[in-house]
Amino acid sequence: MADSMVIDADESKTKSPETNDSDQNQSAKKSLKRKRASAVDSLTTEEREARINALREELEGLFKYYKEFLDEKVNLNLGDCGSSNSAIACLLEESNLSLSKLVGEIYEKTKETESRITVASVKSSVLFIGQRSLYGVPNADADVLEDEIESCLWCWEVIRLLSLYS
């Protein structure tokens, strides 16, 4: 739906003897104002509520689709990864967990195959290998590593694994 636009301009071009050309040019620039006729202002209360409900349903559907997509994980044999960093990279990729929960989950999955691994080493590797990115609604007060607000759509991504082998 296109918004209509109304432009008000000062059409009086008469010069008074006490004004010069630069003053008139500045006043002409200042007088050009754009006023947008908002489509929302012309809606009734019922129409507004119907639009809001439709948008909420669409958002819920998108979040549901996102969650279903995240649940489709590849089954990984950690013994085939070659190194603990490779295994950690595979486990953190596309995770939406906070740092502390992700570190705990990765530690639990890797402690059987890697005897020397500790929670501190997993946390260090996660912070070195990965980055948590925001794909949803930004929150200025959010802790990037620990925030769990659903609408932010946090996602861990591997950013440094290739540089380890170059």
C-alpha positions as CSV (number, residue, x, y, z in Angstrom):
1,M,0.0,0.0,0.0
2,A,1.5,3.3,-1.0
3,D,1.4,6.3,1.3
4,S,0.2,9.5,-0.2
5,M,2.4,12.5,0.2
6,V,1.4,16.2,0.4
7,I,3.9,18.9,-0.1
8,D,3.2,22.4,1.3
9,A,5.2,25.2,-0.3
10,D,5.2,28.9,0.3
11,E,4.1,30.3,-3.0
12,S,4.5,34.0,-2.1
13,K,7.4,35.2,-4.1
14,T,7.0,38.9,-3.4
15,K,10.2,40.6,-2.2
16,S,10.1,43.1,0.5
17,P,12.5,45.9,0.3
18,E,14.4,44.9,3.5
19,T,15.0,41.2,2.5
20,N,17.7,40.1,0.1
21,D,17.9,37.1,-2.2
22,S,19.8,34.8,0.2
23,D,17.2,35.3,3.0
24,Q,14.4,34.6,0.5
25,N,16.2,31.4,-0.7
26,Q,16.6,30.2,2.9
27,S,13.0,30.8,3.8
28,A,11.9,29.0,0.7
29,K,14.0,26.0,1.6
30,K,12.6,26.0,5.2
31,S,9.0,26.3,4.0
32,L,9.1,23.1,1.9
33,K,7.7,20.5,4.3
34,R,6.6,17.0,3.6
35,K,3.6,15.7,5.4
36,R,2.8,12.1,5.0
37,A,-0.8,11.1,5.3
38,S,-0.6,8.0,7.4
39,A,-2.7,5.0,6.4
40,V,-2.8,3.9,10.0
41,D,-4.6,7.1,11.1
42,S,-7.5,6.3,8.8
43,L,-8.0,2.8,10.2
44,T,-10.7,2.0,12.7
45,T,-9.9,0.3,16.0
46,E,-11.1,-3.0,14.7
47,E,-9.0,-2.8,11.6
48,R,-5.9,-1.9,13.6
49,E,-6.4,-4.8,15.9
50,A,-7.0,-7.2,13.0
51,R,-3.7,-6.0,11.4
52,I,-1.8,-6.4,14.7
53,N,-3.2,-9.9,15.2
54,A,-2.3,-10.9,11.6
55,L,1.3,-9.6,12.2
56,R,1.5,-11.5,15.5
57,E,0.4,-14.7,13.8
58,E,2.9,-14.2,11.1
59,L,5.7,-13.7,13.6
60,E,4.7,-16.8,15.5
61,G,4.7,-18.8,12.3
62,L,8.2,-17.5,11.5
63,F,9.5,-18.3,14.9
64,K,8.0,-21.8,14.7
65,Y,9.6,-22.4,11.3
66,Y,13.0,-21.1,12.7
67,K,12.7,-23.5,15.7
68,E,11.8,-26.5,13.4
69,F,14.8,-25.6,11.2
70,L,17.2,-25.5,14.2
71,D,16.0,-28.9,15.4
72,E,17.2,-30.5,12.2
73,K,20.7,-31.3,13.3
74,V,23.2,-33.6,11.6
75,N,24.1,-36.7,13.7
76,L,27.8,-36.3,14.4
77,N,30.3,-39.0,15.4
78,L,32.8,-36.9,17.5
79,G,35.5,-39.5,17.0
80,D,35.6,-38.7,13.3
81,C,36.2,-35.0,13.8
82,G,40.0,-35.2,14.1
83,S,40.5,-32.6,16.8
84,S,38.5,-31.2,19.7
85,N,38.3,-27.8,18.0
86,S,36.6,-29.5,15.0
87,A,34.1,-31.3,17.2
88,I,33.4,-28.1,19.2
89,A,32.9,-26.2,15.9
90,C,30.4,-28.8,14.7
91,L,28.5,-28.7,17.9
92,L,28.3,-24.9,18.2
93,E,27.3,-24.2,14.6
94,E,23.7,-22.9,14.4
95,S,23.1,-23.3,18.1
96,N,20.8,-20.7,19.7
97,L,22.0,-21.4,23.3
98,S,23.6,-18.9,25.6
99,L,27.4,-19.3,26.1
100,S,27.1,-21.0,29.5
101,K,24.5,-23.5,28.3
102,L,26.4,-24.2,25.1
103,V,29.7,-24.8,26.9
104,G,27.9,-27.2,29.3
105,E,26.2,-29.1,26.4
106,I,29.5,-29.4,24.4
107,Y,31.4,-30.5,27.5
108,E,28.9,-33.3,28.2
109,K,29.0,-34.5,24.6
110,T,32.8,-34.4,24.3
111,K,34.1,-35.6,27.7
112,E,33.7,-39.3,26.8
113,T,35.8,-39.1,23.6
114,E,38.3,-36.5,24.8
115,S,39.8,-37.3,28.2
116,R,41.8,-34.1,28.7
117,I,38.9,-31.7,28.0
118,T,37.7,-29.3,30.7
119,V,34.9,-26.9,30.9
120,A,37.4,-24.0,30.8
121,S,39.0,-25.4,27.6
122,V,35.6,-25.8,25.9
123,K,34.7,-22.2,26.8
124,S,38.0,-20.9,25.5
125,S,37.6,-22.8,22.2
126,V,34.0,-21.7,21.8
127,L,35.0,-18.1,22.2
128,F,38.0,-18.5,19.9
129,I,36.2,-20.5,17.2
130,G,32.7,-19.0,17.2
131,Q,30.7,-15.9,17.3
132,R,27.1,-15.3,18.4
133,S,25.1,-13.3,15.9
134,L,21.8,-11.6,16.2
135,Y,19.2,-12.2,13.4
136,G,16.0,-10.9,15.1
137,V,14.8,-7.9,17.0
138,P,17.8,-6.0,18.6
139,N,17.8,-5.3,22.3
140,A,20.3,-2.6,23.4
141,D,20.6,-4.0,26.9
142,A,21.2,-7.6,25.9
143,D,24.3,-9.5,26.9
144,V,25.5,-10.9,23.6
145,L,26.9,-14.1,25.1
146,E,24.1,-14.9,27.6
147,D,20.9,-13.3,26.3
148,E,18.0,-15.8,25.7
149,I,15.3,-13.5,24.5
150,E,13.5,-15.5,21.8
151,S,12.7,-12.6,19.5
152,C,16.5,-11.8,19.1
153,L,17.1,-15.0,17.2
154,W,20.6,-15.6,18.4
155,C,22.8,-18.0,16.4
156,W,26.3,-19.3,17.0
157,E,28.5,-19.3,13.9
158,V,32.0,-20.8,13.3
159,I,34.3,-17.9,12.2
160,R,37.9,-19.2,12.8
161,L,38.2,-22.9,12.1
162,L,39.6,-22.5,8.6
163,S,42.3,-20.2,9.8
164,L,43.6,-22.9,12.2
165,Y,44.5,-25.1,9.3
166,S,45.9,-22.5,6.8
